[in-house]
């Protein structure tokens, strides 16, 4: 697998660059760029698929 995580004590590797990026954002940086669009909701997610799943609670 050509895309390897460079974080210390992490040896995960991935076939695709976007999977490595998702891994780093979810587990290492704790970045949560995907914000719930519902004005009264303050939730944020590191993955777009988690946001999409979450938005169903508002329907």
PQR file with spaces between the fields and no chain letter, atoms N, CA, C, O and H, PARSE charges and radii, in Angstrom:
ATOM       1  N    UNK     1       0.853   -1.180    0.000 -0.4000 1.5000
ATOM       2  CA   UNK     1       0.000    0.000    0.000 -0.0000 2.0000
ATOM       3  C    UNK     1       0.895    1.238    0.000  0.5500 1.7000
ATOM       4  O    UNK     1       1.736    1.397    0.885 -0.5500 1.4000
ATOM       5  N    UNK     2       0.722    2.086   -0.957 -0.4000 1.5000
ATOM       6  CA   UNK     2       1.677    3.180   -1.159 -0.0000 2.0000
ATOM       7  C    UNK     2       1.518    4.393   -0.234  0.5500 1.7000
ATOM       8  O    UNK     2       2.441    5.202   -0.140 -0.5500 1.4000
ATOM       9  H    UNK     2       0.039    1.956   -1.676  0.4000 1.0000
ATOM      10  N    UNK     3       0.388    4.543    0.444 -0.4000 1.5000
ATOM      11  CA   UNK     3       0.162    5.735    1.260 -0.0000 2.0000
ATOM      12  C    UNK     3       0.199    5.363    2.741  0.5500 1.7000
ATOM      13  O    UNK     3      -0.744    4.775    3.271 -0.5500 1.4000
ATOM      14  H    UNK     3      -0.361    3.886    0.367  0.4000 1.0000
ATOM      15  N    UNK     4       1.299    5.716    3.396 -0.4000 1.5000
ATOM      16  CA   UNK     4       1.530    5.326    4.784 -0.0000 2.0000
ATOM      17  C    UNK     4       1.425    6.530    5.707  0.5500 1.7000
ATOM      18  O    UNK     4       1.890    7.622    5.380 -0.5500 1.4000
ATOM      19  H    UNK     4       2.065    6.194    2.966  0.4000 1.0000
ATOM      20  N    UNK     5       0.812    6.318    6.853 -0.4000 1.5000
ATOM      21  CA   UNK     5       0.671    7.373    7.848 -0.0000 2.0000
ATOM      22  C    UNK     5       2.032    7.671    8.469  0.5500 1.7000
ATOM      23  O    UNK     5       2.757    6.756    8.860 -0.5500 1.4000
ATOM      24  H    UNK     5       0.434    5.431    7.117  0.4000 1.0000
ATOM      25  N    UNK     6       2.378    8.966    8.556 -0.4000 1.5000
ATOM      26  CA   UNK     6       3.673    9.378    9.095 -0.0000 2.0000
ATOM      27  C    UNK     6       3.640    9.699   10.582  0.5500 1.7000
ATOM      28  O    UNK     6       4.673   10.033   11.162 -0.5500 1.4000
ATOM      29  H    UNK     6       1.789    9.709    8.238  0.4000 1.0000
ATOM      30  N    UNK     7       2.485    9.605   11.201 -0.4000 1.5000
ATOM      31  CA   UNK     7       2.401    9.936   12.624 -0.0000 2.0000
ATOM      32  C    UNK     7       3.152    8.890   13.445  0.5500 1.7000
ATOM      33  O    UNK     7       3.128    7.702   13.123 -0.5500 1.4000
ATOM      34  H    UNK     7       1.645    9.334   10.730  0.4000 1.0000
ATOM      35  N    UNK     8       3.826    9.348   14.522 -0.4000 1.5000
ATOM      36  CA   UNK     8       4.574    8.413   15.374 -0.0000 2.0000
ATOM      37  C    UNK     8       3.672    7.300   15.914  0.5500 1.7000
ATOM      38  O    UNK     8       2.511    7.536   16.248 -0.5500 1.4000
ATOM      39  H    UNK     8       3.845   10.313   14.783  0.4000 1.0000
ATOM      40  N    UNK     9       4.192    6.154   15.989 -0.4000 1.5000
ATOM      41  CA   UNK     9       3.529    4.943   16.491 -0.0000 2.0000
ATOM      42  C    UNK     9       2.277    4.560   15.702  0.5500 1.7000
ATOM      43  O    UNK     9       1.423    3.834   16.211 -0.5500 1.4000
ATOM      44  H    UNK     9       5.136    5.962   15.718  0.4000 1.0000
ATOM      45  N    UNK    10       2.166    5.035   14.482 -0.4000 1.5000
ATOM      46  CA   UNK    10       1.060    4.637   13.609 -0.0000 2.0000
ATOM      47  C    UNK    10       1.655    4.063   12.326  0.5500 1.7000
ATOM      48  O    UNK    10       2.421    4.732   11.632 -0.5500 1.4000
ATOM      49  H    UNK    10       2.860    5.624   14.068  0.4000 1.0000
ATOM      50  N    UNK    11       1.307    2.862   12.031 -0.4000 1.5000
ATOM      51  CA   UNK    11       1.867    2.215   10.839 -0.0000 2.0000
ATOM      52  C    UNK    11       0.802    1.894    9.799  0.5500 1.7000
ATOM      53  O    UNK    11       1.022    1.061    8.920 -0.5500 1.4000
ATOM      54  H    UNK    11       0.685    2.318   12.595  0.4000 1.0000
ATOM      55  N    UNK    12      -0.343    2.549    9.895 -0.4000 1.5000
ATOM      56  CA   UNK    12      -1.415    2.286    8.935 -0.0000 2.0000
ATOM      57  C    UNK    12      -1.001    2.717    7.541  0.5500 1.7000
ATOM      58  O    UNK    12      -0.296    3.712    7.370 -0.5500 1.4000
ATOM      59  H    UNK    12      -0.521    3.226   10.609  0.4000 1.0000
ATOM      60  N    UNK    13      -1.437    1.969    6.559 -0.4000 1.5000
ATOM      61  CA   UNK    13      -1.185    2.337    5.169 -0.0000 2.0000
ATOM      62  C    UNK    13      -2.451    2.097    4.362  0.5500 1.7000
ATOM      63  O    UNK    13      -3.313    1.302    4.739 -0.5500 1.4000
ATOM      64  H    UNK    13      -2.009    1.161    6.697  0.4000 1.0000
ATOM      65  N    UNK    14      -2.541    2.807    3.241 -0.4000 1.5000
ATOM      66  CA   UNK    14      -3.765    2.825    2.454 -0.0000 2.0000
ATOM      67  C    UNK    14      -3.452    2.750    0.971  0.5500 1.7000
ATOM      68  O    UNK    14      -2.371    3.145    0.532 -0.5500 1.4000
ATOM      69  H    UNK    14      -1.841    3.453    2.935  0.4000 1.0000
ATOM      70  N    UNK    15      -4.394    2.247    0.213 -0.4000 1.5000
ATOM      71  CA   UNK    15      -4.243    2.162   -1.239 -0.0000 2.0000
ATOM      72  C    UNK    15      -4.478    3.512   -1.911  0.5500 1.7000
ATOM      73  O    UNK    15      -3.957    3.776   -2.995 -0.5500 1.4000
ATOM      74  H    UNK    15      -5.271    1.927    0.569  0.4000 1.0000
ATOM      75  N    UNK    16      -5.272    4.367   -1.255 -0.4000 1.5000
ATOM      76  CA   UNK    16      -5.643    5.639   -1.874 -0.0000 2.0000
ATOM      77  C    UNK    16      -5.288    6.806   -0.964  0.5500 1.7000
ATOM      78  O    UNK    16      -5.422    6.719    0.257 -0.5500 1.4000
ATOM      79  H    UNK    16      -5.696    4.153   -0.374  0.4000 1.0000
ATOM      80  N    UNK    17      -4.836    7.894   -1.569 -0.4000 1.5000
ATOM      81  CA   UNK    17      -4.420    9.080   -0.813 -0.0000 2.0000
ATOM      82  C    UNK    17      -5.564    9.658    0.001  0.5500 1.7000
ATOM      83  O    UNK    17      -5.360   10.115    1.125 -0.5500 1.4000
ATOM      84  H    UNK    17      -4.728    7.965   -2.561  0.4000 1.0000
ATOM      85  N    UNK    18      -6.767    9.642   -0.559 -0.4000 1.5000
ATOM      86  CA   UNK    18      -7.901   10.222    0.172 -0.0000 2.0000
ATOM      87  C    UNK    18      -8.245    9.413    1.419  0.5500 1.7000
ATOM      88  O    UNK    18      -8.773    9.960    2.387 -0.5500 1.4000
ATOM      89  H    UNK    18      -6.934    9.271   -1.473  0.4000 1.0000
ATOM      90  N    UNK    19      -7.950    8.116    1.401 -0.4000 1.5000
ATOM      91  CA   UNK    19      -8.190    7.294    2.591 -0.0000 2.0000
ATOM      92  C    UNK    19      -7.179    7.624    3.690  0.5500 1.7000
ATOM      93  O    UNK    19      -7.527    7.642    4.870 -0.5500 1.4000
ATOM      94  H    UNK    19      -7.521    7.671    0.615  0.4000 1.0000
ATOM      95  N    UNK    20      -5.942    7.883    3.304 -0.4000 1.5000
ATOM      96  CA   UNK    20      -4.940    8.321    4.277 -0.0000 2.0000
ATOM      97  C    UNK    20      -5.338    9.667    4.865  0.5500 1.7000
ATOM      98  O    UNK    20      -5.253    9.866    6.077 -0.5500 1.4000
ATOM      99  H    UNK    20      -5.660    7.868    2.344  0.4000 1.0000
ATOM     100  N    UNK    21      -5.768   10.583    4.020 -0.4000 1.5000
ATOM     101  CA   UNK    21      -6.175   11.913    4.487 -0.0000 2.0000
ATOM     102  C    UNK    21      -7.333   11.803    5.478  0.5500 1.7000
ATOM     103  O    UNK    21      -7.334   12.480    6.506 -0.5500 1.4000
ATOM     104  H    UNK    21      -5.837   10.421    3.035  0.4000 1.0000
ATOM     105  N    UNK    22      -8.304   10.966    5.180 -0.4000 1.5000
ATOM     106  CA   UNK    22      -9.447   10.750    6.066 -0.0000 2.0000
ATOM     107  C    UNK    22      -8.987   10.160    7.398  0.5500 1.7000
ATOM     108  O    UNK    22      -9.459   10.571    8.458 -0.5500 1.4000
ATOM     109  H    UNK    22      -8.304   10.416    4.345  0.4000 1.0000
ATOM     110  N    UNK    23      -8.079    9.208    7.342 -0.4000 1.5000
ATOM     111  CA   UNK    23      -7.523    8.586    8.548 -0.0000 2.0000
ATOM     112  C    UNK    23      -6.841    9.626    9.437  0.5500 1.7000
ATOM     113  O    UNK    23      -7.088    9.674   10.642 -0.5500 1.4000
ATOM     114  H    UNK    23      -7.696    8.874    6.481  0.4000 1.0000
ATOM     115  N    UNK    24      -5.992   10.450    8.848 -0.4000 1.5000
ATOM     116  CA   UNK    24      -5.260   11.464    9.618 -0.0000 2.0000
ATOM     117  C    UNK    24      -6.231   12.447   10.249  0.5500 1.7000
ATOM     118  O    UNK    24      -6.096   12.787   11.424 -0.5500 1.4000
ATOM     119  H    UNK    24      -5.792   10.412    7.869  0.4000 1.0000
ATOM     120  N    UNK    25      -7.197   12.899    9.486 -0.4000 1.5000
ATOM     121  CA   UNK    25      -8.174   13.867   10.000 -0.0000 2.0000
ATOM     122  C    UNK    25      -9.004   13.262   11.124  0.5500 1.7000
ATOM     123  O    UNK    25      -9.275   13.935   12.119 -0.5500 1.4000
ATOM     124  H    UNK    25      -7.306   12.623    8.531  0.4000 1.0000
ATOM     125  N    UNK    26      -9.402   12.027   10.987 -0.4000 1.5000
ATOM     126  CA   UNK    26     -10.263   11.384   11.983 -0.0000 2.0000
ATOM     127  C    UNK    26      -9.523   11.035   13.268  0.5500 1.7000
ATOM     128  O    UNK    26     -10.051   11.231   14.363 -0.5500 1.4000
ATOM     129  H    UNK    26      -9.182   11.480   10.179  0.4000 1.0000
ATOM     130  N    UNK    27      -8.316   10.525   13.141 -0.4000 1.5000
ATOM     131  CA   UNK    27      -7.630    9.974   14.314 -0.0000 2.0000
ATOM     132  C    UNK    27      -6.511   10.834   14.888  0.5500 1.7000
ATOM     133  O    UNK    27      -6.248   10.779   16.089 -0.5500 1.4000
ATOM     134  H    UNK    27      -7.888   10.366   12.252  0.4000 1.0000
ATOM     135  N    UNK    28      -5.857   11.618   14.060 -0.4000 1.5000
ATOM     136  CA   UNK    28      -4.674   12.323   14.546 -0.0000 2.0000
ATOM     137  C    UNK    28      -4.897   13.822   14.746  0.5500 1.7000
ATOM     138  O    UNK    28      -4.524   14.352   15.793 -0.5500 1.4000
ATOM     139  H    UNK    28      -6.070   11.663   13.084  0.4000 1.0000
ATOM     140  N    UNK    29      -5.480   14.509   13.797 -0.4000 1.5000
ATOM     141  CA   UNK    29      -5.636   15.963   13.926 -0.0000 2.0000
ATOM     142  C    UNK    29      -6.935   16.349   14.615  0.5500 1.7000
ATOM     143  O    UNK    29      -7.063   17.465   15.118 -0.5500 1.4000
ATOM     144  H    UNK    29      -5.783   14.079   12.946  0.4000 1.0000
ATOM     145  N    UNK    30      -7.889   15.446   14.641 -0.4000 1.5000
ATOM     146  CA   UNK    30      -9.217   15.696   15.226 -0.0000 2.0000
ATOM     147  C    UNK    30      -9.945   16.850   14.525  0.5500 1.7000
ATOM     148  O    UNK    30     -10.868   17.442   15.084 -0.5500 1.4000
ATOM     149  H    UNK    30      -7.785   14.540   14.232  0.4000 1.0000
ATOM     150  N    UNK    31      -9.522   17.156   13.307 -0.4000 1.5000
ATOM     151  CA   UNK    31     -10.167   18.198   12.506 -0.0000 2.0000
ATOM     152  C    UNK    31     -11.588   17.759   12.159  0.5500 1.7000
ATOM     153  O    UNK    31     -11.821   16.602   11.809 -0.5500 1.4000
ATOM     154  H    UNK    31      -8.773   16.675   12.853  0.4000 1.0000
ATOM     155  N    UNK    32     -12.531   18.694   12.258 -0.4000 1.5000
ATOM     156  CA   UNK    32     -13.930   18.395   11.945 -0.0000 2.0000
ATOM     157  C    UNK    32     -14.484   19.486   11.023  0.5500 1.7000
ATOM     158  O    UNK    32     -15.178   20.397   11.473 -0.5500 1.4000
ATOM     159  H    UNK    32     -12.341   19.634   12.542  0.4000 1.0000
ATOM     160  N    UNK    33     -14.170   19.382    9.741 -0.4000 1.5000
ATOM     161  CA   UNK    33     -14.570   20.435    8.805 -0.0000 2.0000
ATOM     162  C    UNK    33     -16.018   20.363    8.320  0.5500 1.7000
ATOM     163  O    UNK    33     -16.498   21.301    7.683 -0.5500 1.4000
ATOM     164  H    UNK    33     -13.606   18.642    9.376  0.4000 1.0000
ATOM     165  N    UNK    34     -16.711   19.278    8.607 -0.4000 1.5000
ATOM     166  CA   UNK    34     -18.073   19.102    8.102 -0.0000 2.0000
ATOM     167  C    UNK    34     -19.076   19.483    9.184  0.5500 1.7000
ATOM     168  O    UNK    34     -19.301   18.735   10.135 -0.5500 1.4000
ATOM     169  H    UNK    34     -16.321   18.516    9.124  0.4000 1.0000
ATOM     170  N    UNK    35     -19.676   20.667    9.020 -0.4000 1.5000
ATOM     171  CA   UNK    35     -20.592   21.216   10.013 -0.0000 2.0000
ATOM     172  C    UNK    35     -22.033   20.911    9.653  0.5500 1.7000
ATOM     173  O    UNK    35     -22.416   20.953    8.485 -0.5500 1.4000
ATOM     174  H    UNK    35     -19.493   21.275    8.247  0.4000 1.0000
ATOM     175  N    UNK    36     -22.820   20.607   10.660 -0.4000 1.5000
ATOM     176  CA   UNK    36     -24.242   20.376   10.438 -0.0000 2.0000
ATOM     177  C    UNK    36     -24.888   21.684    9.976  0.5500 1.7000
ATOM     178  O    UNK    36     -24.683   22.725   10.600 -0.5500 1.4000
ATOM     179  H    UNK    36     -22.508   20.573   11.609  0.4000 1.0000
ATOM     180  N    UNK    37     -25.659   21.642    8.899 -0.4000 1.5000
ATOM     181  CA   UNK    37     -26.276   22.862    8.373 -0.0000 2.0000
ATOM     182  C    UNK    37     -27.494   23.337    9.173  0.5500 1.7000
ATOM     183  O    UNK    37     -27.980   24.447    8.955 -0.5500 1.4000
ATOM     184  H    UNK    37     -25.826   20.797    8.392  0.4000 1.0000
ATOM     185  N    UNK    38     -27.977   22.526   10.074 -0.4000 1.5000
ATOM     186  CA   UNK    38     -29.135   22.892   10.893 -0.0000 2.0000
ATOM     187  C    UNK    38     -28.713   24.002   11.864  0.5500 1.7000
ATOM     188  O    UNK    38     -27.804   23.804   12.669 -0.5500 1.4000
ATOM     189  H    UNK    38     -27.581   21.624   10.252  0.4000 1.0000
ATOM     190  N    UNK    39     -29.370   25.172   11.794 -0.4000 1.5000
ATOM     191  CA   UNK    39     -28.943   26.319   12.618 -0.0000 2.0000
ATOM     192  C    UNK    39     -28.886   26.035   14.121  0.5500 1.7000
ATOM     193  O    UNK    39     -28.015   26.559   14.814 -0.5500 1.4000
ATOM     194  H    UNK    39     -30.109   25.333   11.140  0.4000 1.0000
ATOM     195  N    UNK    40     -29.790   25.225   14.621 -0.4000 1.5000
ATOM     196  CA   UNK    40     -29.820   24.964   16.065 -0.0000 2.0000
ATOM     197  C    UNK    40     -28.857   23.852   16.496  0.5500 1.7000
ATOM     198  O    UNK    40     -28.750   23.555   17.685 -0.5500 1.4000
ATOM     199  H    UNK    40     -30.498   24.798   14.058  0.4000 1.0000
ATOM     200  N    UNK    41     -28.169   23.249   15.553 -0.4000 1.5000
ATOM     201  CA   UNK    41     -27.277   22.122   15.850 -0.0000 2.0000
ATOM     202  C    UNK    41     -25.822   22.567   15.714  0.5500 1.7000
ATOM     203  O    UNK    41     -25.447   23.196   14.724 -0.5500 1.4000
ATOM     204  H    UNK    41     -28.256   23.491   14.586  0.4000 1.0000
ATOM     205  N    UNK    42     -25.031   22.246   16.683 -0.4000 1.5000
ATOM     206  CA   UNK    42     -23.621   22.661   16.683 -0.0000 2.0000
ATOM     207  C    UNK    42     -22.662   21.502   16.409  0.5500 1.7000
ATOM     208  O    UNK    42     -21.463   21.621   16.659 -0.5500 1.4000
ATOM     209  H    UNK    42     -25.335   21.735   17.487  0.4000 1.0000
ATOM     210  N    UNK    43     -23.174   20.394   15.902 -0.4000 1.5000
ATOM     211  CA   UNK    43     -22.324   19.224   15.669 -0.0000 2.0000
ATOM     212  C    UNK    43     -21.428   19.417   14.446  0.5500 1.7000
ATOM     213  O    UNK    43     -21.790   20.089   13.479 -0.5500 1.4000
ATOM     214  H    UNK    43     -24.149   20.297   15.699  0.4000 1.0000
ATOM     215  N    UNK    44     -20.252   18.805   14.524 -0.4000 1.5000
ATOM     216  CA   UNK    44     -19.296   18.817   13.418 -0.0000 2.0000
ATOM     217  C    UNK    44     -18.672   17.425   13.316  0.5500 1.7000
ATOM     218  O    UNK    44     -18.613   16.678   14.294 -0.5500 1.4000
ATOM     219  H    UNK    44     -19.958   18.259   15.309  0.4000 1.0000
ATOM     220  N    UNK    45     -18.208   17.096   12.110 -0.4000 1.5000
ATOM     221  CA   UNK    45     -17.721   15.748   11.842 -0.0000 2.0000
ATOM     222  C    UNK    45     -16.430   15.784   11.038  0.5500 1.7000
ATOM     223  O    UNK    45     -16.178   16.724   10.283 -0.5500 1.4000
ATOM     224  H    UNK    45     -18.255   17.702   11.316  0.4000 1.0000
ATOM     225  N    UNK    46     -15.626   14.760   11.209 -0.4000 1.5000
ATOM     226  CA   UNK    46     -14.377   14.666   10.458 -0.0000 2.0000
ATOM     227  C    UNK    46     -14.593   14.031    9.088  0.5500 1.7000
ATOM     228  O    UNK    46     -13.740   14.132    8.207 -0.5500 1.4000
ATOM     229  H    UNK    46     -15.830   13.997   11.822  0.4000 1.0000
ATOM     230  N    UNK    47     -15.736   13.377    8.917 -0.4000 1.5000
ATOM     231  CA   UNK    47     -16.038   12.695    7.657 -0.0000 2.0000
ATOM     232  C    UNK    47     -17.400   13.134    7.123  0.5500 1.7000
ATOM     233  O    UNK    47     -18.356   13.292    7.881 -0.5500 1.4000
ATOM     234  H    UNK    47     -16.429   13.294    9.633  0.4000 1.0000
ATOM     235  N    UNK    48     -17.471   13.325    5.815 -0.4000 1.5000
ATOM     236  CA   UNK    48     -18.724   13.757    5.196 -0.0000 2.0000
ATOM     237  C    UNK    48     -19.808   12.693    5.313  0.5500 1.7000
ATOM     238  O    UNK    48     -20.987   13.026    5.435 -0.5500 1.4000
ATOM     239  H    UNK    48     -16.694   13.196    5.199  0.4000 1.0000
ATOM     240  N    UNK    49     -19.429   11.422    5.279 -0.4000 1.5000
ATOM     241  CA   UNK    49     -20.444   10.375    5.390 -0.0000 2.0000
ATOM     242  C    UNK    49     -21.085   10.367    6.777  0.5500 1.7000
ATOM     243  O    UNK    49     -22.265   10.044    6.912 -0.5500 1.4000
ATOM     244  H    UNK    49     -18.471   11.152    5.180  0.4000 1.0000
ATOM     245  N    UNK    50     -20.314   10.720    7.805 -0.4000 1.5000
ATOM     246  CA   UNK    50     -20.891   10.824    9.146 -0.0000 2.0000
ATOM     247  C    UNK    50     -21.855   12.006    9.236  0.5500 1.7000
ATOM     248  O    UNK    50     -22.894   11.909    9.889 -0.5500 1.4000
ATOM     249  H    UNK    50     -19.356   10.983    7.695  0.4000 1.0000
ATOM     250  N    UNK    51     -21.522   13.108    8.591 -0.4000 1.5000
ATOM     251  CA   UNK    51     -22.428   14.255    8.555 -0.0000 2.0000
ATOM     252  C    UNK    51     -23.713   13.877    7.829  0.5500 1.7000
ATOM     253  O    UNK    51     -24.805   14.195    8.300 -0.5500 1.4000
ATOM     254  H    UNK    51     -20.678   13.187    8.061  0.4000 1.0000
ATOM     255  N    UNK    52     -23.596   13.211    6.701 -0.4000 1.5000
ATOM     256  CA   UNK    52     -24.785   12.816    5.941 -0.0000 2.0000
ATOM     257  C    UNK    52     -25.695   11.911    6.761  0.5500 1.7000
ATOM     258  O    UNK    52     -26.918   12.047    6.718 -0.5500 1.4000
ATOM     259  H    UNK    52     -22.709   12.953    6.318  0.4000 1.0000
ATOM     260  N    UNK    53     -25.108   11.001    7.496 -0.4000 1.5000
ATOM     261  CA   UNK    53     -25.894   10.121    8.361 -0.0000 2.0000
ATOM     262  C    UNK    53     -26.570   10.939    9.469  0.5500 1.7000
ATOM     263  O    UNK    53     -27.742   10.723    9.779 -0.5500 1.4000
ATOM     264  H    UNK    53     -24.115   10.890    7.532  0.4000 1.0000
ATOM     265  N    UNK    54     -25.829   11.871   10.058 -0.4000 1.5000
ATOM     266  CA   UNK    54     -26.351   12.693   11.147 -0.0000 2.0000
ATOM     267  C    UNK    54     -27.537   13.552   10.704  0.5500 1.7000
ATOM     268  O    UNK    54     -28.518   13.675   11.438 -0.5500 1.4000
ATOM     269  H    UNK    54     -24.877   12.046    9.807  0.4000 1.0000
ATOM     270  N    UNK    55     -27.457   14.144    9.515 -0.4000 1.5000
ATOM     271  CA   UNK    55     -28.508   15.070    9.083 -0.0000 2.0000
ATOM     272  C    UNK    55     -29.878   14.409    9.024  0.5500 1.7000
ATOM     273  O    UNK    55     -30.898   15.098    9.032 -0.5500 1.4000
ATOM     274  H    UNK    55     -26.660   14.045    8.919  0.4000 1.0000
ATOM     275  N    UNK    56     -29.913   13.100    8.965 -0.4000 1.5000
ATOM     276  CA   UNK    56     -31.196   12.389    8.942 -0.0000 2.0000
ATOM     277  C    UNK    56     -31.974   12.566   10.244  0.5500 1.7000
ATOM     278  O    UNK    56     -33.197   12.426   10.247 -0.5500 1.4000
ATOM     279  H    UNK    56     -29.084   12.540    8.958  0.4000 1.0000
ATOM     280  N    UNK    57     -31.297   12.868   11.344 -0.4000 1.5000
ATOM     281  CA   UNK    57     -32.006   13.056   12.619 -0.0000 2.0000
ATOM     282  C    UNK    57     -32.851   14.326   12.602  0.5500 1.7000
ATOM     283  O    UNK    57     -33.764   14.466   13.416 -0.5500 1.4000
ATOM     284  H    UNK    57     -30.304   12.982   11.342  0.4000 1.0000
ATOM     285  N    UNK    58     -32.566   15.240   11.703 -0.4000 1.5000
ATOM     286  CA   UNK    58     -33.297   16.500   11.625 -0.0000 2.0000
ATOM     287  C    UNK    58     -34.514   16.420   10.704  0.5500 1.7000
ATOM     288  O    UNK    58     -35.265   17.389   10.594 -0.5500 1.4000
ATOM     289  H    UNK    58     -31.824   15.126   11.042  0.4000 1.0000
ATOM     290  N    UNK    59     -34.719   15.295   10.050 -0.4000 1.5000
ATOM     291  CA   UNK    59     -35.825   15.171    9.092 -0.0000 2.0000
ATOM     292  C    UNK    59     -37.027   14.507    9.701  0.5500 1.7000
ATOM     293  O    UNK    59     -38.041   14.329    9.026 -0.5500 1.4000
ATOM     294  H    UNK    59     -34.109   14.507   10.139  0.4000 1.0000
